[in-house]
Amino acid sequence: MTAPISIFVFSFNRGIFLENCLSSIELCASDLPVTIIDDGSTDPDTIKTLSRLSQKYEVILPKAKESEAKTGGLYANMNHALKMAHSNGISRALFIQDDMQFVRKITHEDFNVINRFFQLNENCIQFQTCFRRLDVKRKLETSCYTDKSNSALLIKDDMQKGKDNFSATGVFDVDRSLNLLGSFVVGEGANSSLCRERGIKKPYSLFPFMNWLPYPTSHRGKVRKLSHRLIEYLGGSGFHPITYMSDAEIDYLFSRDPLSIPLAEEWLFSKSSPRHDLWSTAGGEYNLVARGSIAGRFFVFIKSLVQLKKGKTNE
């Protein structure tokens, strides 16, 4: 019997994060096949981790031709995964990155929710399965509506902008992605624009089961410059795994009022996170700003001055 979903894990130079991601999959979704696609890691510890994991999982190191200053060869690797899934007759593929993890066990109801969603929403190629952050709560409350399957939030057509129509993670319908989008381009914003032009929407699951770790270390263009490392140090960046949800919490997730938006800060907990009431998941300066420190406020002030100066220059 073919697995209902195949998992593709995208990694680069974060061995401890990758191990945590795989451990969460083993605990929460052990029946699903897993493929690791690495973006050419050079860190010795990560290389050792990949070597060890290759004894249990398929590890692929494609030579990505496309690259972006922030994400390296991620989108080329996602295209590789999509084509691989199609060639192997896989109908649904879950894309997850190394600084993410499953936070609860997957149930049969999760598969039912995903199947029901795709059956009733033909203009969607993916199902975003992460919790939302507190800083977007107001936007979701004012711009979203519940889809026909009552399992996800969709942003109203006239309020879609920026990255509202696409995410690099979540469950993708393989054939539909290839038919409606063709292939991913470089950049989440660029993919979102393409999706918006073609009437493709991005749903936010009302019953999420995975998430980004809070305040992670990150790369920009596959490097970590001294300035970037300093900003992340001040922002409390590090390895902050999330505590798994209890059975009682999972039961409540499915039995609660579905119109209640599942926010990471309200549902999830990380013992070592530098702040729990407001999470940053993007790394870099975002971690610094989210902590609300004097350094963070100073950074926002300087960044605002720079943007203001650029605006005057472009006038």
C-alpha positions in Angstrom: 0.0 0.0 0.0 1.4 3.4 -1.0 2.0 5.8 1.9 -0.5 8.7 1.9 2.3 11.3 2.1 6.0 11.2 1.5 8.3 13.6 3.5 11.1 15.6 2.0 13.5 17.3 4.5 15.6 20.1 3.2 18.9 20.8 5.0 22.0 22.9 5.0 24.8 23.1 7.6 22.7 22.6 10.7 23.3 19.0 11.8 21.7 19.3 15.3 18.6 20.9 13.8 18.4 18.1 11.2 18.7 15.4 13.8 15.9 17.1 15.8 13.7 17.3 12.7 14.2 13.6 11.9 13.7 12.6 15.5 10.3 14.4 15.5 9.3 12.6 12.3 10.3 9.2 13.8 8.2 9.9 16.9 5.2 11.5 15.2 5.0 10.0 11.7 7.2 6.9 11.7 5.1 5.2 8.9 5.8 7.9 6.3 8.8 7.5 4.0 11.5 10.2 4.3 14.0 11.6 1.8 16.7 14.2 2.9 17.8 16.7 0.3 20.9 18.6 1.3 22.0 21.9 -0.2 25.7 20.9 -0.2 26.6 21.2 3.5 30.2 22.0 4.3 30.0 21.9 8.1 32.0 18.8 9.3 29.4 17.9 12.0 26.5 18.2 9.5 28.4 16.0 7.0 28.9 13.4 9.7 25.2 13.6 10.6 24.2 13.2 6.9 26.5 10.1 6.6 24.9 8.5 9.7 21.4 9.3 8.5 22.1 7.9 5.1 22.2 4.4 6.6 18.4 4.8 7.4 17.1 7.4 4.9 17.7 8.3 1.3 20.0 11.3 1.2 20.3 13.3 -2.0 22.8 16.0 -2.8 21.6 17.6 -6.1 23.7 20.2 -7.7 21.4 23.2 -7.6 21.8 25.7 -10.4 19.4 28.3 -9.1 20.4 30.3 -6.1 19.1 33.1 -4.0 21.0 35.4 -1.5 18.9 34.2 1.4 17.9 30.6 0.6 20.7 29.2 -1.5 19.5 26.4 -3.7 16.3 25.6 -1.8 13.9 26.2 -4.7 15.9 24.2 -7.2 16.0 21.4 -4.6 12.2 21.6 -4.1 11.8 21.3 -7.9 14.0 18.2 -7.7 11.8 16.7 -5.0 8.6 17.5 -6.9 9.9 15.8 -10.0 11.2 12.8 -8.0 7.8 12.5 -6.3 6.0 12.6 -9.6 8.3 10.0 -11.1 7.8 7.6 -8.2 4.0 8.0 -8.3 3.7 9.9 -5.1 0.5 12.0 -4.9 1.3 14.1 -1.8 4.6 15.4 -0.7 5.3 17.1 2.6 8.1 19.7 2.5 9.8 20.5 5.8 13.1 22.3 6.5 15.8 21.4 9.0 14.9 24.2 11.4 11.4 22.8 11.8 9.9 19.8 13.6 6.7 17.8 14.1 5.1 18.9 17.4 2.5 16.1 17.7 1.7 12.7 16.4 -0.1 12.4 13.0 -3.5 10.7 13.2 -5.8 9.2 10.6 -7.9 12.3 11.1 -5.0 14.4 9.8 -5.0 12.4 6.5 -8.8 12.8 6.3 -8.5 16.6 6.8 -5.8 16.9 4.1 -7.7 14.7 1.6 -11.0 16.5 2.2 -9.3 19.9 1.8 -7.8 19.1 -1.6 -11.0 17.5 -2.8 -13.0 20.7 -2.1 -10.4 23.3 -3.0 -9.2 22.7 -6.6 -7.4 26.0 -6.8 -4.9 25.1 -4.1 -1.6 23.2 -4.6 -0.5 23.0 -1.0 -1.8 22.8 2.6 0.3 24.8 5.1 0.5 22.6 8.2 2.3 25.0 10.6 1.0 27.1 13.5 0.7 30.8 12.9 2.5 33.5 14.9 1.0 36.0 17.2 2.2 38.9 15.1 -0.1 37.9 12.2 -3.2 37.2 14.3 -5.0 40.5 13.6 -4.3 40.1 9.8 -5.8 36.6 9.7 -8.8 37.7 11.8 -9.6 40.5 9.4 -8.6 39.0 6.0 -9.4 35.3 6.2 -12.4 33.0 5.8 -12.8 29.3 6.4 -12.7 27.0 3.4 -15.4 24.6 2.2 -13.9 21.7 4.2 -13.8 23.7 7.4 -10.2 22.7 7.9 -8.2 25.8 6.8 -8.2 29.5 6.6 -7.9 31.2 3.2 -7.1 34.9 2.6 -9.8 36.9 0.7 -9.0 37.6 -2.9 -8.9 41.4 -2.6 -6.5 41.2 0.4 -3.9 38.9 -1.0 -0.4 40.4 -1.3 3.3 39.7 -0.6 3.8 36.0 0.3 0.1 35.3 1.0 -0.3 32.8 -1.8 2.7 30.5 -1.3 4.9 28.8 1.3 8.0 26.7 0.8 6.7 24.2 3.4 3.6 22.0 4.0 1.8 19.3 2.1 1.9 19.7 -1.7 -0.4 17.9 -4.2 2.2 16.7 -6.6 0.3 16.5 -9.9 -1.7 19.7 -9.2 1.5 21.6 -8.4 3.0 20.5 -11.7 -0.2 21.2 -13.7 -1.1 24.6 -12.1 2.4 26.0 -11.4 4.8 23.9 -13.4 7.9 24.5 -11.3 9.0 26.8 -8.4 11.0 29.9 -9.2 13.6 31.4 -6.8 12.0 33.2 -3.9 8.9 32.8 -1.8 7.6 36.2 -2.9 8.1 35.4 -6.6 6.3 32.1 -6.2 3.5 33.8 -4.4 3.1 36.3 -7.2 2.9 33.5 -9.8 0.3 31.8 -7.7 -1.7 34.9 -7.3 -1.7 35.5 -11.0 -3.1 32.0 -11.6 -5.7 32.1 -8.8 -3.8 29.7 -6.6 -4.4 30.2 -2.9 -2.4 29.2 0.2 -4.5 27.6 3.0 -3.5 27.7 6.7 -4.5 24.5 8.4 -6.7 24.9 11.5 -5.2 21.6 12.8 -1.4 22.1 12.3 1.1 19.5 13.3 4.5 21.0 12.7 6.4 24.3 13.1 9.6 26.3 12.8 11.8 26.3 15.9 11.8 29.7 17.7 14.9 32.0 17.4 16.9 29.7 15.1 20.4 30.3 13.8 20.3 30.9 10.1 22.3 31.5 6.9 22.1 34.2 4.2 23.2 33.0 0.9 24.7 29.8 2.5 27.1 31.9 4.7 27.2 33.4 8.2 29.0 36.7 8.1 30.4 38.1 11.4 27.7 40.9 11.4 25.0 38.2 11.0 26.4 36.1 13.8 26.6 39.1 16.1 23.0 40.1 15.4 21.9 36.5 16.1 23.9 36.3 19.3 22.2 39.4 20.6 18.9 38.1 19.5 19.2 34.9 21.5 19.5 32.7 18.4 20.3 29.0 19.0 18.9 25.5 19.0 15.5 25.7 20.7 13.5 22.5 20.2 9.8 22.4 20.8 8.1 20.3 23.5 5.7 17.7 22.0 2.0 18.3 22.5 0.3 15.9 25.0 -2.6 13.7 24.0 -5.0 16.0 25.8 -3.7 19.0 23.9 -4.1 17.1 20.6 -7.7 16.2 21.5 -8.5 19.8 22.3 -6.9 21.0 19.0 -9.5 18.9 17.1 -12.4 19.5 19.4 -12.0 23.3 19.9 -13.9 26.0 18.0 -12.2 25.7 14.6 -12.5 29.5 14.1 -10.0 29.9 16.9 -6.6 30.5 15.2 -3.9 28.1 16.4 -1.0 30.4 17.3 2.4 29.0 18.1 2.9 31.2 21.2 -0.4 29.9 22.7 -0.1 26.2 21.8 3.6 25.4 21.7 6.5 25.7 24.2 10.3 25.5 24.0 12.2 25.2 27.2 15.2 27.1 26.0 13.5 29.8 23.9 14.7 33.3 25.0 11.1 34.5 24.8 7.8 32.6 24.8 5.1 35.3 24.4 6.4 36.4 21.0 8.3 34.1 18.6 10.6 34.8 15.7 11.2 31.9 13.3 13.2 33.6 10.5 16.6 34.0 12.1 18.9 37.0 11.7 17.6 40.5 12.6 14.1 39.1 13.1 15.2 37.3 16.2 16.8 40.5 17.6 13.7 42.6 16.9 11.3 40.0 18.4 13.2 40.0 21.7 12.3 43.6 22.2 15.7 44.5 23.6 17.4 47.9 23.5 19.6 46.5 20.7 16.5 45.4 18.8 14.8 48.8 19.0 18.1 50.5 18.0 18.3 48.1 15.0 14.7 49.0 13.9 15.6 52.7 14.3 18.7 52.4 12.1 16.9 50.2 9.5 14.0 52.8 9.3 16.6 55.6 8.7 18.2 53.6 5.9 14.8 52.8 4.3 13.8 56.5 4.6 17.1 57.6 2.9 16.6 55.1 0.1 13.1 56.4 -0.4 14.3 59.9 -0.7 17.0 58.9 -3.1 14.5 57.1 -5.4 12.1 60.1 -5.5 
